[in-house]
Amino acid sequence: MLLLREVKDPRISFVTIIDVAVSPDLRIAEVYFSVHGSDAEKRETMSGLQSSAGFIRRELGRRLHLKRIPELNFRYDETIDHGFHIDKLLSDLDD
C-alpha cells in the first residue's frame, strides 16, 4: 500500500513485490521486485526504490510498532523475465 499510495517517486511505476526475505535477527530485509518494461525502466525503478527506502522503513516502523525495523535492500527478481523467455522459446518451436 505504501508503494501504491504514498511513495511519490515518479520512477516507481508498475512494480510488483515478489517476495521479502528477512534475516533471523530482523536487521535486513531483502525485497524482491519485478517490473515489466525495458532495462532502463528497471534501472529507474531500482533507483526510485533505493531512494525511497528510508521513507518506507520509517513508515513501516510507525505502523508496525516493532522493536527493530530492518534495513531494506531491493533486488530485481528475474524469475518472471526468465519465464517469458522460456515461453517465447517454446512458442518459437511451434512455428
DSSP file (Angstrom, degrees, kcal/mol; ACC not computed):
  #  RESIDUE AA STRUCTURE BP1 BP2  ACC     N-H-->O    O-->H-N    N-H-->O    O-->H-N    TCO  KAPPA ALPHA  PHI   PSI    X-CA   Y-CA   Z-CA
    1    1 A M     >>       0   0    0      0, 0.0     4,-2.7     0, 0.0     5,-0.6   0.000 360.0 360.0 360.0 -35.3    0.0    0.0    0.0
    2    2 A L  I  >> +     0   0    0      1,-0.2     5,-2.3     2,-0.2     4,-2.0   0.935 360.0  45.6 -59.8 -45.2    2.9    2.3    0.7
    3    3 A L  I  45S+     0   0    0      3,-0.2    -1,-0.2     1,-0.2    12,-0.1   0.878 116.4  46.0 -66.9 -36.7    4.2    1.9   -2.8
    4    4 A L  I  45S+     0   0    0      1,-0.1    -2,-0.2     2,-0.1    -1,-0.2   0.900 130.4  13.4 -71.9 -41.3    0.8    2.4   -4.4
    5    5 A R  I  <5S+     0   0    0     -4,-2.7    -3,-0.2     3,-0.0    -2,-0.2   0.704 129.4  31.9-114.9 -23.2   -0.5    5.4   -2.5
    6    6 A E  I  <<S+     0   0    0     -4,-2.0     2,-0.6    -5,-0.6    -3,-0.2   0.743  88.4  85.6-117.3 -26.7    2.3    7.2   -0.5
    7    7 A V      < -     0   0    0     -5,-2.3    -1,-0.0     1,-0.1    45,-0.0  -0.699  54.1-171.9 -78.5 119.9    5.6    6.9   -2.3
    8    8 A K        +     0   0    0     -2,-0.6    -1,-0.1     3,-0.0    -5,-0.0   0.255  36.9 128.8-100.6  11.1    5.5    9.8   -4.8
    9    9 A D    >   -     0   0    0      1,-0.2     3,-1.7    39,-0.1    -2,-0.1  -0.559  50.9-150.1 -71.4 119.6    8.7    9.0   -6.8
   10   10 A P  T 3  S+     0   0    0      0, 0.0    -1,-0.2     0, 0.0    35,-0.1   0.664  91.6  70.0 -66.8 -14.5    7.7    9.0  -10.5
   11   11 A R  T 3  S+     0   0    0      1,-0.1     2,-0.8    33,-0.1    37,-0.2   0.692  85.5  77.4 -74.2 -16.9   10.4    6.4  -11.2
   12   12 A I    <   +     0   0    0     -3,-1.7     2,-0.3    36,-0.1    -1,-0.1  -0.828  61.4 139.3 -98.9 107.1    8.4    3.8   -9.4
   13   13 A S        +     0   0    0     -2,-0.8    32,-0.1    28,-0.1    -9,-0.0  -0.995  63.3   3.0-147.0 143.4    5.6    2.6  -11.5
   14   14 A F  S    S+     0   0    0     -2,-0.3    22,-0.7     1,-0.2     2,-0.4   0.846  82.4 159.1  52.9  40.2    4.0   -0.8  -12.2
   15   15 A V  E     -A   35   0A   0     20,-0.1     2,-0.5   -12,-0.1    20,-0.2  -0.742  26.4-158.2 -93.9 141.1    6.3   -2.5   -9.7
   16   16 A T  E     -A   34   0A   0     18,-2.7    18,-2.4    -2,-0.4     2,-0.6  -0.981  13.0-138.7-120.1 126.4    5.3   -5.8   -8.2
   17   17 A I  E     -A   33   0A   0     -2,-0.5    16,-0.3    16,-0.2     3,-0.1  -0.758  22.6-180.0 -82.8 120.3    6.8   -7.1   -4.9
   18   18 A I  E     -     0   0A   0     14,-2.8     2,-0.3    -2,-0.6    15,-0.2   0.875  58.2 -19.8 -89.0 -44.1    7.5  -10.7   -5.4
   19   19 A D  E     -A   32   0A   0     13,-1.4    13,-3.0     2,-0.0     2,-0.4  -0.986  47.0-146.0-161.7 158.3    9.0  -11.7   -2.0
   20   20 A V  E     -A   31   0A   0     -2,-0.3     2,-0.6    11,-0.2    11,-0.2  -0.983  12.1-166.8-134.4 123.9   10.6  -10.4    1.1
   21   21 A A  E     -A   30   0A   0      9,-2.5     9,-3.0    -2,-0.4     2,-0.4  -0.953   8.5-162.4-113.0 118.4   13.2  -12.4    3.0
   22   22 A V  E     -A   29   0A   0     -2,-0.6     7,-0.2     7,-0.2    -2,-0.0  -0.841  21.4-118.0-103.7 134.4   14.0  -11.1    6.5
   23   23 A S    >   -     0   0    0      5,-2.9     3,-2.1    -2,-0.4    -1,-0.0  -0.286  30.5-109.0 -64.7 155.2   17.2  -12.1    8.3
   24   24 A P  T 3  S+     0   0    0      0, 0.0    -1,-0.1     0, 0.0    -2,-0.0   0.809 120.6  50.5 -57.8 -31.2   16.7  -14.1   11.5
   25   25 A D  T 3  S-     0   0    0      3,-0.1    -2,-0.1     1,-0.0    -3,-0.0   0.390 109.6-124.6 -88.9   5.3   17.9  -11.1   13.6
   26   26 A L  S <  S+     0   0    0     -3,-2.1     3,-0.1     2,-0.2    -1,-0.0   0.693  79.3 116.4  61.6  23.3   15.4   -8.7   11.8
   27   27 A R  S    S+     0   0    0      1,-0.2    44,-3.2    43,-0.2     2,-0.4   0.784  72.6  34.4 -88.7 -28.8   18.2   -6.4   10.8
   28   28 A I  E     - b   0  71A   0     42,-0.3    -5,-2.9     2,-0.0     2,-0.5  -0.987  58.1-168.5-133.6 136.3   18.0   -6.8    7.0
   29   29 A A  E     -Ab  22  72A   0     42,-3.0    44,-2.9    -2,-0.4     2,-0.7  -0.988  12.6-151.8-122.3 121.7   15.1   -7.4    4.6
   30   30 A E  E     -Ab  21  73A   0     -9,-3.0    -9,-2.5    -2,-0.5     2,-0.7  -0.841  14.3-160.4 -90.5 116.3   15.8   -8.4    1.0
   31   31 A V  E     -Ab  20  74A   0     42,-3.2    44,-2.8    -2,-0.7     2,-0.5  -0.885   1.9-158.2-105.2 113.1   12.8   -7.1   -1.0
   32   32 A Y  E     +Ab  19  75A   0    -13,-3.0   -14,-2.8    -2,-0.7   -13,-1.4  -0.786  19.1 173.0 -95.2 128.4   12.5   -8.8   -4.4
   33   33 A F  E     -Ab  17  76A   0     42,-2.3    44,-3.3    -2,-0.5     2,-0.3  -0.864  19.8-151.6-132.9 164.3   10.6   -6.9   -7.0
   34   34 A S  E     -A   16   0A   0    -18,-2.4   -18,-2.7    -2,-0.3     2,-0.4  -0.975   5.3-169.1-135.5 150.1    9.7   -7.2  -10.7
   35   35 A V  E     -A   15   0A   0     -2,-0.3     2,-0.9   -20,-0.2   -20,-0.1  -0.994  19.6-138.8-138.5 130.3    8.9   -4.5  -13.3
   36   36 A H        +     0   0    0    -22,-0.7     2,-0.3    -2,-0.4    -2,-0.0  -0.809  68.1  71.1 -89.8 108.8    7.5   -5.2  -16.8
   37   37 A G  S    S-     0   0    0     -2,-0.9    -2,-0.1     3,-0.0   -23,-0.0  -0.982  84.2 -41.6 172.7-169.8    9.5   -2.8  -19.0
   38   38 A S     >  -     0   0    0     -2,-0.3     4,-2.1     1,-0.1     5,-0.2  -0.201  57.5-102.7 -75.3 169.4   12.8   -2.0  -20.6
   39   39 A D  H  > S+     0   0    0      1,-0.2     4,-2.3     2,-0.2     5,-0.2   0.870 124.2  54.6 -60.8 -36.5   16.1   -2.3  -18.9
   40   40 A A  H  > S+     0   0    0      1,-0.2     4,-2.5     2,-0.2    -1,-0.2   0.909 107.6  49.1 -64.5 -41.5   16.2    1.5  -18.5
   41   41 A E  H  > S+     0   0    0      2,-0.2     4,-2.4     1,-0.2    -1,-0.2   0.873 110.0  52.0 -65.7 -36.3   12.8    1.3  -16.7
   42   42 A K  H  X S+     0   0    0     -4,-2.1     4,-2.3     2,-0.2    -2,-0.2   0.916 110.9  47.0 -65.0 -43.1   14.0   -1.4  -14.4
   43   43 A R  H  X S+     0   0    0     -4,-2.3     4,-2.4     2,-0.2    -2,-0.2   0.910 112.1  50.6 -64.9 -41.8   17.1    0.7  -13.5
   44   44 A E  H  X S+     0   0    0     -4,-2.5     4,-2.5     2,-0.2    -2,-0.2   0.909 110.4  49.5 -62.2 -42.0   14.9    3.7  -12.9
   45   45 A T  H  X S+     0   0    0     -4,-2.4     4,-2.7     2,-0.2     5,-0.2   0.916 109.6  51.5 -63.8 -42.6   12.6    1.7  -10.7
   46   46 A M  H  X S+     0   0    0     -4,-2.3     4,-2.6     2,-0.2    -2,-0.2   0.920 111.0  48.4 -59.9 -44.0   15.6    0.4   -8.7
   47   47 A S  H  X S+     0   0    0     -4,-2.4     4,-2.3     1,-0.2    -2,-0.2   0.917 112.0  49.1 -62.0 -43.8   16.9    3.9   -8.2
   48   48 A G  H  X S+     0   0    0     -4,-2.5     4,-1.4     2,-0.2    -2,-0.2   0.906 112.2  47.7 -63.3 -42.5   13.4    5.1   -7.1
   49   49 A L  H  X S+     0   0    0     -4,-2.7     4,-0.7     2,-0.2    -2,-0.2   0.922 111.7  49.9 -64.9 -43.8   13.1    2.2   -4.6
   50   50 A Q  H >< S+     0   0    0     -4,-2.6     3,-0.7     1,-0.2     4,-0.4   0.904 111.8  47.7 -62.7 -40.2   16.5    2.7   -3.2
   51   51 A S  H 3< S+     0   0    0     -4,-2.3     4,-0.3     1,-0.2     3,-0.2   0.754 114.3  47.7 -73.5 -21.8   15.9    6.5   -2.7
   52   52 A S  H 3X S+     0   0    0     -4,-1.4     4,-2.6    -3,-0.2     5,-0.2   0.474  83.8  96.5 -92.8  -3.7   12.5    5.8   -1.1
   53   53 A A  H <X S+     0   0    0     -4,-0.7     4,-2.8    -3,-0.7     5,-0.2   0.874  81.8  51.4 -57.6 -41.7   13.9    3.1    1.3
   54   54 A G  H  > S+     0   0    0     -4,-0.4     4,-2.4    -3,-0.2    -1,-0.2   0.921 112.1  46.1 -62.4 -44.7   14.3    5.5    4.2
   55   55 A F  H  > S+     0   0    0     -4,-0.3     4,-2.5     2,-0.2    -2,-0.2   0.933 114.2  48.1 -62.5 -46.6   10.7    6.7    3.9
   56   56 A I  H  X S+     0   0    0     -4,-2.6     4,-2.5     1,-0.2    -2,-0.2   0.921 112.6  48.6 -61.8 -44.2    9.3    3.2    3.6
   57   57 A R  H  X S+     0   0    0     -4,-2.8     4,-2.3    -5,-0.2    -1,-0.2   0.917 111.2  50.0 -62.5 -43.8   11.3    2.0    6.5
   58   58 A R  H  X S+     0   0    0     -4,-2.4     4,-2.0    -5,-0.2    -2,-0.2   0.915 112.3  47.4 -60.4 -44.5   10.1    5.0    8.7
   59   59 A E  H  X S+     0   0    0     -4,-2.5     4,-2.2     2,-0.2     5,-0.2   0.883 110.0  52.5 -66.9 -38.7    6.5    4.3    7.7
   60   60 A L  H  X S+     0   0    0     -4,-2.5     4,-3.0     1,-0.2     5,-0.3   0.917 109.8  49.7 -61.5 -42.1    6.8    0.6    8.5
   61   61 A G  H  X S+     0   0    0     -4,-2.3     4,-1.2     1,-0.2     5,-0.2   0.887 111.6  48.4 -63.3 -39.0    8.2    1.5   11.9
   62   62 A R  H  < S+     0   0    0     -4,-2.0    -1,-0.2    -5,-0.2    -2,-0.2   0.862 120.6  35.9 -68.8 -35.9    5.4    3.9   12.6
   63   63 A R  H  < S+     0   0    0     -4,-2.2    -2,-0.2    -5,-0.1    -1,-0.2   0.800 120.5  42.5 -90.7 -30.5    2.7    1.4   11.5
   64   64 A L  H  < S-     0   0    0     -4,-3.0    -3,-0.2    -5,-0.2    -2,-0.2   0.700  84.1-147.6 -93.9 -19.9    4.1   -1.9   12.7
   65   65 A H     <  +     0   0    0     -4,-1.2     2,-0.2    -5,-0.3    -4,-0.1   0.894  38.1 160.0  53.9  46.1    5.4   -0.9   16.2
   66   66 A L        -     0   0    0     -5,-0.2    -1,-0.2    -6,-0.2     3,-0.1  -0.625  51.2-123.7 -93.8 156.9    8.2   -3.4   16.1
   67   67 A K  S    S+     0   0    0      1,-0.2     2,-0.4    -2,-0.2    -1,-0.1   0.890  99.4  22.4 -64.9 -39.0   11.3   -3.1   18.2
   68   68 A R        -     0   0    0     -3,-0.0    -1,-0.2    -7,-0.0   -41,-0.0  -0.995  66.9-156.1-134.5 130.2   13.5   -3.2   15.2
   69   69 A I        -     0   0    0     -2,-0.4     3,-0.1    -3,-0.1   -40,-0.1  -0.922  30.9-121.7-103.1 124.9   12.7   -2.3   11.6
   70   70 A P        -     0   0    0      0, 0.0   -42,-0.3     0, 0.0     2,-0.3  -0.231  22.2-104.7 -68.6 153.2   15.0   -4.0    9.1
   71   71 A E  E     -b   28   0A   0    -44,-3.2   -42,-3.0     1,-0.1     2,-0.6  -0.586  40.7-127.3 -68.6 135.3   17.2   -2.2    6.6
   72   72 A L  E     -b   29   0A   0     -2,-0.3     2,-0.5   -44,-0.2   -42,-0.2  -0.804  26.5-176.5 -97.2 120.9   15.5   -2.6    3.2
   73   73 A N  E     -b   30   0A   0    -44,-2.9   -42,-3.2    -2,-0.6     2,-0.4  -0.971  16.0-148.0-114.5 118.9   17.7   -3.9    0.3
   74   74 A F  E     -b   31   0A   0     -2,-0.5     2,-0.4   -44,-0.2   -42,-0.2  -0.721  16.4-177.0 -92.5 135.1   15.9   -4.0   -3.0
   75   75 A R  E     -b   32   0A   0    -44,-2.8   -42,-2.3    -2,-0.4     2,-0.4  -0.997  27.1-123.9-132.1 131.8   16.7   -6.8   -5.5
   76   76 A Y  E     -b   33   0A   0     -2,-0.4     2,-0.6   -44,-0.2   -42,-0.2  -0.623  24.0-143.1 -74.9 129.4   15.4   -7.2   -9.0
   77   77 A D        -     0   0    0    -44,-3.3     3,-0.4    -2,-0.4     4,-0.3  -0.851  14.2-171.2 -97.5 116.3   13.8  -10.7   -9.4
   78   78 A E     >  +     0   0    0     -2,-0.6     4,-2.6     1,-0.2     5,-0.2   0.354  59.0 101.9 -89.5   6.3   14.5  -12.1  -12.9
   79   79 A T  H  > S+     0   0    0      1,-0.2     4,-2.2     2,-0.2    -1,-0.2   0.908  83.2  45.7 -58.5 -45.6   12.1  -15.1  -12.4
   80   80 A I  H  > S+     0   0    0     -3,-0.4     4,-2.4     2,-0.2    -1,-0.2   0.911 112.8  50.4 -67.1 -41.9    9.3  -13.6  -14.5
   81   81 A D  H  > S+     0   0    0     -4,-0.3     4,-2.2     1,-0.2    -1,-0.2   0.909 110.6  50.5 -59.6 -42.1   11.7  -12.4  -17.2
   82   82 A H  H  X S+     0   0    0     -4,-2.6     4,-2.4     1,-0.2    -2,-0.2   0.903 109.3  51.1 -63.5 -41.9   13.1  -15.9  -17.3
   83   83 A G  H  X S+     0   0    0     -4,-2.2     4,-2.5     2,-0.2    -2,-0.2   0.905 109.8  49.5 -62.4 -42.5    9.6  -17.4  -17.6
   84   84 A F  H  X S+     0   0    0     -4,-2.4     4,-2.4     2,-0.2    -1,-0.2   0.897 110.3  51.7 -62.0 -40.1    8.7  -15.1  -20.5
   85   85 A H  H  X S+     0   0    0     -4,-2.2     4,-2.3     2,-0.2    -2,-0.2   0.929 111.3  46.0 -63.2 -45.9   12.0  -16.0  -22.2
   86   86 A I  H  X S+     0   0    0     -4,-2.4     4,-2.5     1,-0.2    -2,-0.2   0.910 111.6  52.5 -64.1 -41.6   11.2  -19.8  -21.9
   87   87 A D  H  X S+     0   0    0     -4,-2.5     4,-2.3     1,-0.2    -1,-0.2   0.902 109.8  49.2 -60.4 -41.3    7.6  -19.2  -23.1
   88   88 A K  H  X S+     0   0    0     -4,-2.4     4,-2.2     2,-0.2    -2,-0.2   0.915 110.3  50.4 -64.9 -43.1    8.9  -17.4  -26.2
   89   89 A L  H  X S+     0   0    0     -4,-2.3     4,-1.3     1,-0.2    -2,-0.2   0.917 112.0  47.7 -61.2 -42.4   11.4  -20.2  -26.9
   90   90 A L  H  X S+     0   0    0     -4,-2.5     4,-1.0     1,-0.2    -1,-0.2   0.891 111.6  49.1 -67.0 -38.7    8.7  -22.8  -26.7
   91   91 A S  H  X S+     0   0    0     -4,-2.3     4,-0.8     1,-0.2     3,-0.3   0.847 106.8  56.9 -70.1 -31.3    6.3  -20.8  -28.9
   92   92 A D  H  < S+     0   0    0     -4,-2.2     3,-0.4     1,-0.2    -1,-0.2   0.825 101.0  58.2 -66.5 -29.4    9.1  -20.3  -31.5
   93   93 A L  H  < S+     0   0    0     -4,-1.3    -1,-0.2     1,-0.2    -2,-0.2   0.826 101.7  54.9 -67.3 -31.4    9.4  -24.1  -31.6
   94   94 A D  H  <        0   0    0     -4,-1.0    -1,-0.2    -3,-0.3    -2,-0.2   0.752 360.0 360.0 -72.8 -23.4    5.7  -24.4  -32.6
   95   95 A D     <        0   0    0     -4,-0.8    -1,-0.2    -3,-0.4    -2,-0.2   0.469 360.0 360.0 -80.0 360.0    6.3  -22.0  -35.6
